Amino acid sequence: MVSVLLAALLLPSPQAPQLLDTVGMPTVRGNHDRWIAQPSTAPNSPSIAFSREALSATQRAALGALPATVALDAGVLAVHGTPTSDAEYLLEEKVDGRLALVTAGTLGSRLGDVQAELILCGHSHTQHFAADNAGRLVLNPGSVGCPRYADNADRLVNEAGSPHAR
């Protein structure tokens, strides 16, 4: 069994660098990790500013040095957003203020020439799985804790697939 962090590690906890030091598992860099390490790319966000100020330069550099993708085993790829972007959704798209699952064709386009049979992703913080037309399976295990849009001006409604689970 392999565990992997499909992270945006630091929001809202600046204690996450200690997690990286002690857990020792493969970790992909999330968009918030990149924003903390590279402030010129970051949106204006109180939580990003708080986390950035709480970390040392060494800790911020360690976040920025995390890989954007990790090949875990033959046929398994871990990404945060898509294989080419940590800030775009792989399984979802914005539709009328909500996140909706994309079609198999759109998913295939977003995966491009990825050869992996299983792609693990994060970013939306919502559990989903789907396959593209080529049979590649994409799994988002969801978020352990941090709500997706705590201080984001572009808030979207995340739903669990039932109109009663809002």
C-alpha positions as CSV (number, residue, x, y, z in Angstrom):
1,M,0.0,0.0,0.0
2,V,1.2,3.5,-0.8
3,S,0.1,6.7,0.8
4,V,0.5,10.0,-1.0
5,L,-0.4,13.6,-0.1
6,L,-2.2,15.4,-3.0
7,A,-1.6,18.5,-1.1
8,A,-2.4,22.1,-0.7
9,L,-0.7,21.5,2.6
10,L,-0.6,24.7,4.5
11,L,-4.1,26.0,4.7
12,P,-5.0,26.8,7.4
13,S,-2.2,25.2,9.4
14,P,1.4,26.4,9.3
15,Q,2.2,23.3,11.3
16,A,2.1,21.2,8.1
17,P,5.9,21.4,7.4
18,Q,6.4,19.3,10.5
19,L,4.0,16.8,8.9
20,L,6.2,16.6,5.8
21,D,9.3,16.1,8.0
22,T,7.7,13.2,10.0
23,V,5.4,11.4,7.6
24,G,7.9,10.7,4.8
25,M,5.4,10.0,2.1
26,P,5.4,11.1,-1.5
27,T,3.8,14.6,-1.8
28,V,2.8,16.7,-4.7
29,R,2.8,20.5,-4.5
30,G,-0.6,22.1,-4.4
31,N,-1.6,25.5,-5.6
32,H,-1.5,27.0,-2.1
33,D,1.9,25.5,-1.4
34,R,3.2,27.1,-4.6
35,W,1.5,30.5,-3.7
36,I,3.2,30.4,-0.3
37,A,6.6,29.7,-1.9
38,Q,6.1,32.1,-4.8
39,P,4.1,35.1,-3.6
40,S,4.2,36.8,-7.0
41,T,1.8,34.1,-8.3
42,A,-0.6,34.2,-5.3
43,P,-4.0,35.8,-5.1
44,N,-4.6,38.2,-2.3
45,S,-5.7,35.9,0.5
46,P,-5.6,36.3,4.3
47,S,-5.0,32.6,4.8
48,I,-2.1,32.5,2.4
49,A,-0.6,35.6,4.0
50,F,-1.0,34.1,7.4
51,S,0.7,30.9,6.5
52,R,3.5,32.6,4.6
53,E,4.3,34.8,7.6
54,A,4.2,31.8,10.0
55,L,6.8,29.9,8.0
56,S,10.6,30.4,7.7
57,A,12.2,31.0,4.4
58,T,13.5,27.4,4.5
59,Q,10.0,26.0,5.0
60,R,8.6,28.1,2.2
61,A,11.4,26.9,-0.1
62,A,10.7,23.3,0.8
63,L,7.1,23.8,-0.2
64,G,8.1,25.3,-3.5
65,A,10.5,22.4,-4.2
66,L,7.8,19.8,-3.9
67,P,7.1,18.2,-7.3
68,A,4.1,19.1,-9.4
69,T,3.5,15.4,-10.2
70,V,4.7,12.1,-8.8
71,A,4.8,8.8,-10.6
72,L,4.1,6.3,-7.7
73,D,4.3,2.9,-9.4
74,A,4.0,1.7,-12.9
75,G,0.8,3.1,-14.2
76,V,0.0,5.4,-11.3
77,L,0.4,9.2,-11.4
78,A,-0.3,11.7,-8.6
79,V,-1.2,15.3,-9.4
80,H,-2.8,18.1,-7.4
81,G,-5.1,19.7,-10.1
82,T,-4.4,18.4,-13.6
83,P,-1.2,16.9,-15.0
84,T,-0.2,20.4,-16.3
85,S,-1.7,22.8,-13.7
86,D,-2.1,22.8,-9.9
87,A,-4.9,25.4,-10.1
88,E,-7.2,23.8,-12.6
89,Y,-9.8,21.0,-11.9
90,L,-9.3,17.6,-13.5
91,L,-12.7,16.0,-12.7
92,E,-14.9,19.0,-12.4
93,E,-15.8,22.2,-14.2
94,K,-17.7,25.3,-13.0
95,V,-21.3,25.3,-14.1
96,D,-23.7,27.9,-12.8
97,G,-21.7,28.5,-9.6
98,R,-21.3,24.8,-8.9
99,L,-18.7,22.1,-9.5
100,A,-20.0,19.5,-11.9
101,L,-18.3,16.4,-13.2
102,V,-16.8,16.7,-16.7
103,T,-17.6,14.3,-19.5
104,A,-15.3,11.4,-20.3
105,G,-14.2,13.2,-23.5
106,T,-13.3,16.4,-21.5
107,L,-11.5,14.3,-19.0
108,G,-9.5,12.6,-21.7
109,S,-8.5,16.0,-23.2
110,R,-7.3,17.2,-19.8
111,L,-5.3,14.1,-19.3
112,G,-3.6,14.5,-22.7
113,D,-0.8,12.1,-23.3
114,V,-0.6,10.8,-19.7
115,Q,0.3,7.1,-19.9
116,A,-0.8,6.2,-16.4
117,E,-3.8,4.0,-16.0
118,L,-4.7,5.5,-12.5
119,I,-4.4,9.2,-11.9
120,L,-4.8,10.5,-8.3
121,C,-5.8,14.2,-8.0
122,G,-7.0,16.7,-5.4
123,H,-7.7,20.4,-5.7
124,S,-11.5,20.4,-5.5
125,H,-11.4,18.7,-2.1
126,T,-14.4,16.6,-3.2
127,Q,-14.5,12.8,-3.5
128,H,-15.1,11.7,-7.1
129,F,-13.9,9.1,-9.5
130,A,-14.4,8.8,-13.3
131,A,-12.9,7.2,-16.3
132,D,-12.1,8.8,-19.7
133,N,-12.9,7.2,-23.0
134,A,-9.5,5.5,-23.0
135,G,-10.2,3.7,-19.7
136,R,-7.9,5.8,-17.6
137,L,-9.3,6.0,-14.1
138,V,-9.1,9.2,-12.1
139,L,-9.7,9.3,-8.4
140,N,-10.0,12.3,-6.1
141,P,-10.1,11.0,-2.5
142,G,-11.4,14.4,-1.2
143,S,-10.1,16.5,1.6
144,V,-9.3,15.4,5.1
145,G,-10.0,18.7,6.6
146,C,-9.7,22.2,5.0
147,P,-12.9,23.5,3.4
148,R,-12.2,24.4,-0.2
149,Y,-13.5,28.0,-0.3
150,A,-12.9,29.3,3.2
151,D,-11.6,32.8,2.0
152,N,-11.8,32.5,-1.7
153,A,-13.6,35.2,-3.6
154,D,-14.5,32.7,-6.4
155,R,-16.6,30.5,-4.1
156,L,-18.3,27.5,-5.7
157,V,-20.9,25.3,-4.2
158,N,-19.5,21.8,-3.7
159,E,-22.1,19.0,-3.4
160,A,-21.8,15.3,-2.6
161,G,-24.0,14.3,-5.5
162,S,-27.4,14.5,-3.7
163,P,-29.6,17.5,-3.7
164,H,-30.1,16.9,0.0
165,A,-26.4,16.9,0.9
166,R,-25.6,20.6,0.5
